[in-house]
Amino acid sequence: MKPVRFNLGIILGAALAGVMYLGAWGSEAEAPKEALVVLSREAEPFRKCEKAVAARLKESGWTVRTVVIDDKGRVGGGEAADRVVAVGTEAATWAKSRASEGTSVVFCMVADAEGAGLTAQPNISGVLSEVPAAAQMSLIREALPKAGRVGILYKEGSARGERWLAAMRDEALKVGLSVDAQRVESKEKLGDALSLLLKRRVDVLWTMPDGGLYDASTLKAVLRATLEEGVPVFGFSTPVVRAGALVGVGIAPEAQGAQAGALMIDLAGRKGPAAEIVDPAFEVGVNLVVAERLQLSVPGGVVEKATHVFKGD
């Protein structure tokens, strides 16, 4: 048998080529990722959200650039972005048109994602801002164990209101509650509708974040009327709980941003187009001053899980 001869130069050359190939492949796999964060307008909640998005992305090695939609609806430099985190409805609407061209979009801080047509689009993912009906009804059951009827005011002709009403009816049945709903023709007639509902002796009034129903003036009137009638209110945000609701839920811009950033990172690691809609992390608020006024005892478990407990100190 002839001895096998090795050409050291060829072997070293091949090895070096292999290392260079693997290095190039690794560089491609670990290529820096970039994201454009688009804000609907200059506002403190959006800025808090944007900072949380950027922090989450940067800690994973991403490069982040932020722009604010101008007063003519333009996004400077947005046309070149492959990955967009849209903060707010206007930004999400702009990004929606980009998604059809292959841009990966994650939205957050959008009041009505379904109404904006964002929940069934390829390449569009997002963090909802509405706390699931199941979680809200479960909290009502826990906070008010003796309650039987949940009162709901909803705007006539509002698709969003109708969706919420249907969802709350379904979830109420699962926890042994019933829903008594009263249609509101207009914001100006909300007081009349509330009077009709309270006459039917509901045990709690659930509120939804609907600008067609509630603003600072109508909320104040609702909280005053229900307190006089001894009916607790379930608030759609922690500021509403602070203002006079017994208990409620809300979202924090920082949590929305952190979730959106994490979702973008997750989607970037997947192969091919992907879209995912996730429920929001949410906060719970409890107002013990209102509980005392209504002579109600809020269960300890609810107080313990509350992010905000208002004691009137």
C-alpha positions in Angstrom: 0.0 0.0 0.0 1.3 3.4 -1.0 1.6 5.9 1.9 -1.0 8.6 1.9 0.6 12.0 1.4 -1.0 15.2 2.8 -0.6 18.6 1.2 -0.4 20.8 4.3 -1.0 24.0 2.2 -4.2 22.6 0.7 -5.5 21.4 4.1 -4.8 24.7 5.8 -6.4 26.6 2.8 -9.5 24.5 3.0 -9.7 24.9 6.8 -9.3 28.6 6.5 -12.0 28.8 3.8 -14.3 26.8 6.0 -13.7 29.2 8.9 -14.3 32.2 6.7 -17.6 30.6 5.4 -18.8 29.9 8.9 -17.8 33.3 10.0 -19.8 34.8 7.1 -22.8 32.6 7.8 -22.6 33.6 11.5 -22.4 37.3 10.6 -25.4 36.9 8.4 -27.4 35.1 11.1 -26.3 37.6 13.8 -26.7 40.7 11.6 -27.8 43.8 13.5 -31.5 44.4 13.5 -33.1 47.7 13.1 -36.6 49.0 14.0 -38.4 52.2 13.4 -40.7 53.4 16.2 -43.5 55.7 14.9 -45.5 57.8 17.3 -48.9 59.0 16.4 -48.2 62.4 17.9 -46.1 64.1 20.6 -47.7 63.0 23.9 -46.4 61.9 27.2 -48.1 58.4 27.2 -46.7 57.7 23.7 -43.2 58.8 24.8 -43.3 56.6 27.8 -44.3 53.7 25.6 -41.6 54.5 23.0 -38.9 54.5 25.7 -40.0 51.1 26.9 -40.0 49.8 23.3 -36.5 51.1 22.7 -35.1 49.8 26.0 -36.4 46.3 25.3 -35.0 46.2 21.7 -31.7 47.8 22.6 -31.0 45.3 25.3 -31.2 42.6 22.6 -28.8 44.5 20.4 -31.2 46.3 18.1 -30.8 49.7 16.6 -33.8 51.9 17.2 -34.9 55.1 15.5 -38.0 57.1 16.5 -40.1 59.5 14.4 -43.4 61.3 15.1 -46.1 61.7 12.4 -46.2 65.3 11.4 -49.3 67.4 11.1 -49.7 66.3 7.5 -49.6 62.6 8.3 -46.1 62.1 7.0 -43.4 59.9 8.5 -39.9 61.1 7.6 -37.7 58.2 6.5 -40.4 55.6 7.1 -40.4 54.3 3.6 -37.1 52.5 4.1 -38.1 50.7 7.3 -38.4 46.9 7.3 -39.6 46.6 10.9 -42.0 49.1 12.4 -43.4 49.5 15.9 -46.4 51.8 15.7 -47.5 53.6 18.8 -51.1 54.8 18.7 -53.9 54.5 16.1 -52.6 57.0 13.6 -49.2 55.4 13.5 -50.8 51.9 13.2 -52.9 53.1 10.3 -49.9 54.4 8.5 -48.0 51.2 9.2 -50.9 49.1 7.9 -50.3 50.3 4.3 -46.6 49.5 4.7 -47.3 45.9 5.9 -48.8 45.1 2.5 -45.4 45.8 1.0 -43.6 43.3 3.2 -42.8 45.5 6.3 -43.1 43.7 9.6 -45.4 45.8 11.9 -46.1 45.6 15.6 -48.7 48.0 17.0 -49.5 49.1 20.6 -51.5 51.8 22.4 -54.3 51.5 19.8 -57.7 52.1 21.4 -59.8 49.9 19.0 -57.5 47.6 17.0 -60.3 45.5 15.6 -62.2 48.6 14.5 -59.0 49.9 12.8 -58.7 46.7 10.8 -55.5 45.6 12.4 -56.3 42.2 13.9 -56.6 40.1 10.7 -53.8 41.3 8.5 -50.7 39.5 7.3 -47.4 41.0 8.7 -49.3 43.0 11.3 -48.9 41.9 14.9 -49.7 43.9 18.1 -50.5 44.3 21.7 -54.1 45.0 22.4 -55.0 47.9 24.8 -58.3 46.4 25.8 -58.3 44.2 28.9 -60.1 40.9 28.0 -63.8 40.7 29.0 -63.1 37.4 30.8 -60.5 39.1 33.1 -62.8 42.0 33.8 -65.8 39.9 34.6 -63.7 37.6 36.8 -62.5 40.6 38.7 -66.1 41.9 39.2 -67.1 38.5 40.6 -64.1 38.4 42.9 -64.5 42.0 44.1 -68.3 41.8 44.6 -69.1 38.2 45.5 -72.7 39.1 46.4 -73.4 40.8 43.1 -75.9 39.3 40.6 -76.6 41.9 37.9 -74.0 44.0 36.0 -75.3 47.2 34.4 -73.8 48.4 31.1 -74.4 51.5 29.2 -73.6 51.3 25.5 -73.7 53.8 22.6 -76.4 53.2 20.0 -74.9 52.3 16.7 -71.4 51.7 18.0 -69.9 48.5 16.6 -67.3 48.6 19.3 -70.0 48.9 22.0 -72.0 46.0 20.6 -68.8 43.8 20.5 -68.1 44.6 24.1 -71.7 44.0 25.2 -71.8 40.6 23.6 -68.4 39.6 25.1 -69.4 40.8 28.6 -72.8 38.9 28.4 -70.9 35.7 27.5 -68.4 36.1 30.2 -71.0 37.0 32.8 -72.7 33.7 32.4 -69.5 31.8 33.0 -69.1 33.4 36.5 -72.8 33.3 37.5 -73.7 36.9 36.7 -76.2 38.5 34.4 -76.0 41.7 32.3 -78.6 44.4 32.2 -77.8 46.8 29.3 -79.2 50.2 28.5 -78.8 51.9 25.1 -77.6 55.5 25.1 -78.8 57.6 22.1 -76.2 60.3 22.6 -73.7 61.5 25.2 -76.1 64.3 26.1 -78.7 61.7 27.0 -76.4 59.5 29.1 -77.8 60.8 32.3 -81.4 59.7 31.4 -80.1 56.3 30.3 -78.2 55.9 33.6 -81.3 56.8 35.6 -83.3 54.1 33.8 -80.6 51.6 34.4 -80.2 52.4 38.1 -84.0 52.1 38.6 -83.6 48.4 37.6 -81.4 47.9 40.7 -78.2 46.7 39.1 -75.5 45.7 41.6 -72.5 47.3 39.7 -72.1 49.5 36.7 -69.4 48.4 34.3 -67.8 51.1 32.1 -66.0 50.8 28.8 -63.4 53.2 27.2 -65.8 54.7 24.7 -65.3 58.4 23.9 -68.8 58.5 22.5 -70.1 57.9 26.0 -67.6 59.1 28.5 -65.6 62.2 28.9 -64.5 64.1 32.0 -68.0 65.7 32.4 -70.1 62.6 31.9 -67.8 60.5 34.0 -68.1 62.9 36.9 -71.9 62.8 36.6 -71.9 59.0 36.5 -69.7 58.6 39.5 -71.7 61.1 41.5 -75.1 59.5 40.6 -74.0 55.9 41.3 -72.4 56.9 44.6 -75.7 58.6 45.7 -77.6 55.4 44.7 -75.1 53.1 46.5 -74.0 51.4 43.3 -70.3 50.6 42.8 -68.7 51.4 39.5 -66.1 49.2 37.6 -63.7 51.7 35.9 -62.1 51.3 32.5 -58.8 52.8 33.8 -57.0 53.4 37.1 -57.6 57.2 36.9 -61.3 56.4 36.8 -60.8 54.3 39.9 -59.0 57.2 41.5 -61.8 59.5 40.6 -64.5 57.4 42.3 -65.0 53.9 40.8 -64.7 51.1 43.4 -62.4 48.9 41.3 -61.2 48.7 37.7 -58.4 47.8 35.3 -56.1 49.8 33.1 -53.0 49.6 31.0 -49.6 51.4 31.5 -47.8 52.8 28.4 -44.5 51.3 29.7 -46.0 47.8 29.8 -47.4 48.2 26.3 -44.0 49.3 25.0 -42.2 46.4 26.7 -44.6 43.9 25.3 -44.4 45.4 21.8 -40.6 45.3 21.9 -40.6 41.7 23.0 -43.1 40.7 20.4 -41.0 42.3 17.6 -37.9 40.4 18.8 -39.9 37.2 18.9 -41.3 37.7 15.4 -37.8 38.6 13.9 -36.6 35.1 15.0 -39.3 33.3 13.1 -39.0 32.1 9.5 -41.4 33.6 7.0 -44.3 36.0 7.5 -45.9 35.9 10.9 -48.7 37.8 12.7 -49.7 37.5 16.3 -52.1 39.5 18.4 -51.6 39.4 22.2 -53.6 40.5 25.2 -52.2 43.4 27.3 -50.5 43.2 30.7 -52.9 45.2 32.8 -53.1 46.9 36.2 -55.8 46.7 38.8 -57.0 49.6 40.8 -59.0 49.6 44.1 -60.5 52.7 45.8 -60.9 52.0 49.5 -62.4 55.4 50.2 -65.3 54.6 47.9 -65.6 51.1 49.5 -66.1 52.8 52.9 -68.6 55.3 51.5 -70.6 52.4 50.0 -70.1 50.3 53.2 -68.5 47.5 51.1 -65.6 45.3 52.1 -63.2 44.6 49.2 -61.8 41.1 49.6 -58.2 40.9 50.7 -57.2 39.0 47.6 -58.4 41.8 45.3 -56.5 44.4 47.4 -53.3 42.3 47.3 -53.3 42.0 43.5 -54.1 45.7 43.0 -51.3 47.8 41.4 -53.0 50.9 42.7 -54.8 51.2 46.1 -56.4 54.6 46.7 -56.8 55.3 50.4 -57.4 59.0 50.4 -54.3 59.7 52.5 
